[in-house]
């Protein structure tokens, strides 16, 4: 029994660290690529922090819609910070090593923030539905207490959904010759496929997380907007219809900016394994970096109160 157990233990391998490649095939250009990446990270952090400060410092924005927008901005900051250290380390300093456990921690937070963003967008669609369908009861339905509970439920949902993932990876035997990751951050499908073991459970659980979070959220968003459209078409005045729909444009754009890259990346990882690694890497970067950059731009352009509040923050003024 003892020799047998010893052989089993000796055959089990987990790498002390992974090697990250940045953008495969473009390693020689990492110095130049780091310039737009650095600009995008700076824009994402600056824009979303401005939204948070604008909402906090402007009493007139202390409304459910802007509280949800603050949740979205805070999530985008977390999503940006999840990948920023390792990505810039690879692009700037060619520091490509990440410890195995640190990789799992990064992966957990990266995917958790993605689930949170999906959930916040779903909550924002519910907010728009209540505002348009039941305007007289809007403040009574979405009280501060309800909004706090929704926020806590969103975080709990993400944490509980992703909690088993690192442990499912820890049980796997990894290949000593497959420790090179395809990105400059730890992404679950990428890490999972470094294993020399049966990963069926990991694949199935990953699919369950995608369907039970992003899948359900996208369906609820479609349902919310179907009900919103039904309500809007019942309005007598064309001006009222336009005014009602105009309050949804920012959110609709944010939904497209998040879900289109998300769906594209999921399809590529499942059905596009024949595609060059560069394509996989670029799609992943678009999914993780474009929404945090574009969301502040979308809301500052389409929402006059947010735009004016952000300008006041930049000028150092606070609205009374």
Secondary structure, DSSP 8 states (H G I E B T S, - for coil): -HHHHHHHHHH----SEEEE-SSTT-GGGHHHHHHHHHHHHHHHHHHHHHHHHHHHH-GGG-SHHHHHHHHHHHHHHHHHHHHHHHHHHHHHH---EEEHHHHHHHHHHHHHHHHHHHHHHHHHHHHHHHHHH-GGGHHHHS-HHHHHHHHHHHHHHHHHHHHHHHHHHHTS-B-TT--EESSSS--HHHHHTTBSS--HHHHHHHHHHHIIIIIHHHHHHHHHHHHHHHHHHT-S-HHHHHHHHHTTHHHHHHHHHHHHHHHHHHHHHHH-TTS-HHHHHHHHHHHHHHHHHHHHHHHHHH-HHHHHHHHHHHHT----
